[in-house]
Amino acid sequence: MDDSTLGGNPWPLIDAMKRGLRREGITYAQLAQRLQLSEASIKRLFSRGRFTLQQVLAVCEAIGTDLAELGRSAQNRAEAIRQLSVAQERALAGDPRLLLLFHLLMAGWSLADIGREYALQGTERTLLLARLDRLGLIELLPRDRVRLRIARDFFWRSNGPVRRRYGAQALREFLLDRFSGERALLRFEVRELSEASIQVIRRKLERVAHEVAELAELDATLPSERKRSVGVAVAMRPWVFSLAEALKLESGVPPTR
């Protein structure tokens, strides 16, 4: 068996393997036993992407698939539409109930649950679904069934219509909290880092954001009562506290750029 590591960009295949493990409920510790490796070794393989072909085949066997199907899963995910057009975002930003319906459908809610929890049903819901269909966001099927045309891990345009209209309000509401309780977490660190360290942190934060979207996609098929809406803010930028800048100005030192 070829023991060489995966060439090219291994991350689409690795992400596909992770999705398969989560789908089958297999932990890293359980996979480690199957591959006769330590759990720490399995974690290093997934974090560094240095799987041998033999190890990939062993993971495929564990999750009940083969290499060809794993490749198709990775390719399908890579080709899925992950960004809406400006026109699509503009239509959603202009109608809060249309935006809510789209959000809930992307989160895997059934139409029955949407009707019960948000009173979106009857003629109003049918008209909203028809609009989403015309926008190319869903395909409206018989009996009000829908098929998504957008990848569940899509992202809003950074300065697009939706974020311009709702982004600042949503972030203010999110941060206006004590962040107490077992489901909440807030860590705010201010440190001085080298450019190399900044890039390392940036890659790690991007990976966390990717994991959030990946888990949401996997959990989308769960019934709504088994899920909770969770906000995750991932941010980093050059920053100096205003108090420090004010002290600089008092001392005649130019402000930090």
C-alpha positions in Angstrom: 0.0 0.0 0.0 1.2 3.5 -0.9 2.3 5.3 2.3 2.9 8.7 0.7 0.9 11.6 2.1 -1.9 13.3 0.2 -0.6 15.7 -2.4 -2.1 19.0 -3.6 -4.8 20.6 -1.4 -5.9 17.9 1.1 -8.4 20.0 3.0 -11.6 19.2 1.0 -11.0 15.5 1.5 -10.2 16.0 5.2 -13.4 18.1 5.7 -15.4 15.3 3.9 -13.9 12.8 6.3 -14.8 15.0 9.3 -18.4 15.3 8.1 -18.5 11.5 7.7 -17.2 10.9 11.3 -19.8 13.3 12.7 -22.6 11.8 10.7 -21.7 8.4 12.0 -21.1 9.6 15.6 -17.5 8.4 15.6 -15.1 10.2 17.9 -11.4 10.7 17.4 -10.8 8.3 20.2 -12.8 5.6 18.5 -11.2 6.2 15.2 -7.8 6.0 16.9 -8.6 2.5 18.1 -9.6 1.4 14.6 -6.4 2.8 13.0 -4.3 1.6 15.9 -3.0 5.1 16.7 -3.2 7.4 19.7 -6.0 9.9 19.9 -3.3 12.7 19.8 -1.9 11.2 16.6 -5.4 11.3 15.0 -5.9 14.9 16.0 -2.5 15.8 14.5 -3.4 14.1 11.2 -6.6 16.2 10.9 -5.0 19.4 12.0 -1.9 19.0 9.7 -3.6 17.2 6.8 -0.8 14.7 6.4 -2.8 11.5 5.9 -1.4 8.6 3.9 -3.6 6.9 1.3 -3.8 3.9 3.6 -5.1 6.0 6.5 -7.7 7.7 4.2 -9.0 4.3 3.1 -9.2 3.2 6.7 -11.3 6.3 7.6 -13.5 5.6 4.6 -14.1 2.1 5.9 -15.0 3.5 9.3 -17.6 5.9 7.9 -19.1 3.5 5.5 -17.9 5.0 2.2 -15.2 4.6 -0.4 -12.5 6.9 -1.8 -14.6 7.8 -4.9 -17.6 8.8 -2.9 -15.5 10.7 -0.5 -14.0 12.6 -3.5 -17.5 13.3 -4.9 -18.6 14.7 -1.5 -15.6 17.0 -1.4 -16.1 18.1 -5.0 -19.9 18.8 -4.5 -19.1 20.9 -1.5 -16.4 22.8 -3.3 -18.8 23.6 -6.3 -21.8 24.6 -4.1 -22.8 28.3 -4.3 -21.5 30.0 -1.2 -22.2 33.7 -1.9 -25.4 35.3 -2.9 -25.6 37.9 -5.7 -26.1 41.6 -4.7 -29.6 41.4 -6.2 -30.5 38.4 -4.1 -29.2 40.0 -0.9 -31.0 43.3 -1.7 -34.3 41.4 -2.0 -33.8 39.7 1.3 -32.6 42.8 3.1 -35.8 44.6 1.9 -38.2 42.1 3.4 -37.6 40.9 7.0 -40.0 38.0 6.8 -38.5 36.8 3.5 -35.1 37.0 5.2 -36.3 35.1 8.2 -37.8 32.3 6.0 -34.6 32.0 4.0 -32.6 31.8 7.2 -34.8 29.1 8.8 -34.8 27.0 5.6 -31.0 27.2 5.4 -30.8 26.1 9.1 -32.8 23.0 8.2 -36.2 24.0 9.7 -39.2 22.2 8.3 -42.1 24.3 6.9 -44.3 22.8 9.7 -42.0 24.0 12.4 -41.6 27.4 10.7 -45.4 27.8 10.6 -45.8 26.8 14.2 -43.0 28.9 15.7 -43.2 32.0 13.5 -46.8 31.9 12.2 -45.5 31.8 8.6 -48.1 29.7 6.9 -50.9 29.7 4.4 -50.9 32.1 1.5 -48.2 34.4 3.0 -45.8 31.5 3.3 -46.6 30.3 -0.3 -45.9 33.8 -1.7 -42.7 34.1 0.2 -41.5 30.6 -1.0 -42.4 31.6 -4.6 -40.3 34.7 -4.2 -37.3 32.7 -2.9 -37.8 30.4 -5.9 -37.8 33.3 -8.4 -34.6 34.7 -6.7 -32.9 31.3 -7.4 -32.4 30.6 -3.7 -34.6 27.6 -3.5 -36.5 25.3 -5.9 -40.1 25.1 -5.0 -41.4 21.6 -5.3 -45.0 20.2 -5.1 -46.8 20.4 -1.8 -44.6 23.3 -0.6 -41.5 21.2 -0.4 -38.2 23.0 -1.1 -34.8 22.1 -2.3 -32.0 24.5 -1.4 -29.9 26.0 -4.3 -27.4 27.6 -1.9 -24.8 25.8 0.2 -25.7 25.9 3.9 -22.3 27.3 4.8 -22.8 30.3 2.5 -21.5 33.7 3.7 -23.0 37.2 3.4 -21.1 39.8 1.4 -18.8 41.7 3.7 -20.3 45.1 2.6 -23.5 43.7 1.0 -27.1 44.8 1.5 -27.8 42.4 4.3 -24.8 43.3 6.4 -25.2 47.0 5.7 -28.8 46.9 6.9 -28.7 44.4 9.8 -25.0 43.8 10.6 -24.4 46.6 13.1 -27.7 46.1 14.9 -27.2 42.3 15.2 -23.6 42.7 16.5 -24.7 45.3 19.1 -27.5 43.1 20.3 -25.1 40.1 20.5 -22.5 41.9 22.5 -25.0 43.6 24.9 -24.9 40.6 27.3 -23.1 39.4 30.4 -22.0 36.2 28.6 -22.7 34.1 31.7 -23.9 30.5 31.8 -22.5 27.3 30.6 -23.4 27.9 26.9 -21.8 31.4 26.8 -18.1 32.3 26.4 -16.4 35.6 26.0 -12.6 36.0 25.8 -11.0 39.3 24.8 -7.2 39.3 24.6 -5.0 42.3 23.7 -1.4 41.3 23.0 1.5 42.5 21.0 2.3 40.0 18.3 4.8 39.6 15.4 3.5 39.6 11.9 4.1 35.8 11.7 2.1 35.2 14.9 -0.7 37.4 13.6 -1.0 35.3 10.5 -1.1 32.1 12.6 -3.9 33.5 14.7 -5.8 34.6 11.6 -5.6 31.1 10.1 -6.8 29.5 13.3 -9.8 31.9 13.6 -10.7 31.2 9.9 -10.6 27.5 10.8 -12.9 28.0 13.8 -15.4 29.9 11.6 -15.2 27.1 9.0 -15.9 24.5 11.8 -19.0 26.5 13.0 -20.4 26.4 9.4 -19.6 22.8 9.0 -21.2 21.7 12.3 -24.3 23.8 11.4 -24.6 22.0 8.1 -24.3 18.6 9.8 -26.9 19.5 12.4 -29.3 21.0 9.8 -31.1 17.6 9.5 -31.9 17.5 13.3 -35.4 18.5 14.4 -35.7 22.1 15.5 -36.4 21.1 19.1 -32.9 19.6 19.3 -31.1 22.7 18.2 -30.5 26.2 19.7 -29.7 29.4 17.8 -26.1 30.3 18.8 -24.1 33.4 17.9 -20.3 33.1 17.3 -18.3 36.2 16.7 -14.8 35.7 15.3 -12.8 38.9 15.0 -9.3 40.3 14.9 -7.9 43.6 13.9 -5.1 46.1 14.8 -6.4 47.9 17.9 -5.3 50.1 20.7 -7.6 51.0 23.6 -8.9 54.6 23.3 -7.6 55.3 26.9 -4.0 54.6 25.7 -4.4 56.8 22.7 -5.7 59.6 24.8 -2.7 59.3 27.1 -0.5 59.5 24.1 -2.1 62.7 22.9 -1.7 64.2 26.3 2.0 63.4 26.1 2.3 64.9 22.6 2.8 61.5 20.9 1.1 61.0 17.6 -1.8 58.5 17.7 -1.3 54.9 16.5 -2.3 54.3 12.9 
